[in-house]
């Protein structure tokens, strides 16, 4: 079968103005909670898209660790490709896709670093192996072989012991949103799309988009 003939019928739900929040963060919390209660696999995974100074976009999957009125937070290596692009251009986008619920959420805004104290606090919550890996890896940089990485990891494990400090090159980012769109699959491809945009007065404006 040609991939052009792959089809899916969307029929699990709908999204209306009457049954959604006027605040997109509250609406996100509602949908995220539903995905969590449904125990969807990787429900906390989100696609992060960034664009560097050269204008070439790139995307990868990261894990959300916190969200609220201040924005959406994840942690990573500041010297990675995504970190370099964020430094060059702080505008970025996040995408949550939950096919089992026929839902996706697109979030756009400006990325800022979280405080050092917040990064330290989260780093201490990570498993020891993950903390050592953050020290070991020069993320996105070439390496001769996996064995080189494993040897460096073993050496770092001995050097830093059971209570390693957070390396300066690792910490949190927070996307501060100004545009959030909720998408619910609909029959006959008449999908529901509600777009929230932040106006000059800091108020969210909601409107329906055509599918």
KALIN-V866039 format. One record per pair of residues at least 24 apart in sequence whose ideal C-beta (glycine too) atoms are under 7 Angstrom apart, sorted by the first residue. I is the first residue (numbers start at 1). J is the second residue. If there is no record, write none. Layout:
I,J + I,J
This chain:
9,187 + 10,102 + 10,185 + 10,186 + 10,187 + 10,191 + 11,187 + 12,101 + 12,102 + 12,185 + 13,102 + 13,184 + 14,184 + 14,186 + 14,192 + 15,182 + 15,184 + 15,192 + 15,194 + 17,206 + 17,208 + 20,194 + 22,204 + 22,206 + 23,204 + 24,180 + 24,196 + 24,204 + 25,68 + 25,69 + 27,182 + 28,67 + 28,105 + 31,103 + 31,105 + 35,98 + 35,101 + 38,100 + 38,101 + 40,98 + 40,100 + 43,98 + 46,94 + 46,95 + 46,96 + 47,94 + 47,95 + 48,82 + 48,92 + 48,94 + 49,92 + 49,93 + 50,82 + 50,85 + 50,86 + 50,92 + 51,85 + 51,89 + 52,84 + 52,85 + 52,88 + 52,89 + 53,88 + 53,89 + 58,85 + 65,122 + 70,174 + 71,109 + 71,174 + 71,175 + 71,176 + 71,177 + 72,107 + 72,174 + 72,175 + 72,177 + 73,114 + 73,172 + 73,173 + 73,174 + 74,172 + 74,173 + 75,119 + 75,122 + 75,171 + 75,172 + 76,173 + 77,137 + 77,139 + 77,169 + 77,170 + 78,169 + 78,170 + 78,171 + 79,139 + 79,169 + 80,139 + 80,140 + 81,140 + 86,111 + 86,173 + 92,175 + 94,175 + 102,184 + 102,185 + 103,183 + 103,184 + 104,183 + 105,180 + 105,182 + 106,181 + 107,175 + 107,177 + 107,180 + 108,177 + 108,178 + 108,179 + 109,175 + 109,176 + 109,177 + 109,178 + 109,179 + 110,176 + 111,173 + 111,174 + 111,175 + 112,174 + 112,176 + 113,171 + 113,172 + 113,173 + 114,171 + 114,172 + 114,173 + 114,174 + 118,172 + 119,166 + 119,171 + 119,172 + 120,166 + 122,172 + 123,166 + 128,162 + 131,164 + 132,156 + 132,157 + 132,160 + 132,164 + 134,167 + 134,170 + 135,160 + 135,164 + 135,167 + 186,211
